[in-house]
């Protein structure tokens, strides 16, 4: 007998069917391309037929793959939705409005927004999953959450089929280069500087959304900086920035209080900033009255 079916294989297959590119799909699923290819092959072995025509570029689904895709999507969606319904029922029968959201948006925007909404909508119960962009998109596509909040940038967008969802832009944010005021003033940190010691740079993981925005919008190769730390979490990098360890590009919503009280300072003019949009995606046709009201007021 072959290996039992792994739910991740179905998620991998959905991602490959959407991107038609093994490299992009592996990056989105946050695994190596070789591991991703092995998992697609394992799924094909489980089905007993090739699902992908690798001889074409871009790759295409075989006839069997095209037939199997809606079955795979339906199975993942039904399983995740049933799991969530069971969890909600275990918490007293109240329906929870489910969000997937990038961690920094959850901390610096959504938490306060939900607090405001719950004062206006007493029947509102929410569940928030804070995770990576790929996981947030995955949960929305699978139907495991009702609303996803994420960033958009003119050159970097979530890898998701927006034709299946409604999008609502909620807030304009900026990605700005900041440092602790004592370190910046004491050591003369300015991105316009071309001499002296390199400015220590706290960078985002290149595969993260903000990492891709920085790589796309900022020509860091022209700057007199040295990358000394890489992390995927805004809040972790922020702690190091506040300690004076170096500078980082931070969402303005994440550091507005520190900029106002003078503990952080911007170390370049606005040519070194990038505009971001905090947006929500959902399928409102599936909403009950409470969810509809939240979507209208969000």
Secondary structure, DSSP 8 states (H G I E B T S, - for coil): ------HHHHHHHHHHHHH--HHHHHHHTTS-HHHHHHHHHHHHHHHTS--EETTSSS-EE-HHHHHHHHHHHHHHHHHHHHHHHHHHHHTTS---EEEEEEHHHIIIIIHHHHHHHHHH-TT--EEEEEE-HHHHHHHHHHTS-SEEEEEEBTTB--SS-GGGSEEEEEEEEEEEEEEEHHHHHHHT--TT--SSS-EEEEEE-TTSHHHHHHHHH--GGGSSEEEEEEES-HHHHHHHHHTTS-BEEEEHHHHHHHHHHTSEEE-S-GGG-EEEEEEEEE-GGG--HHHHHHHHH-
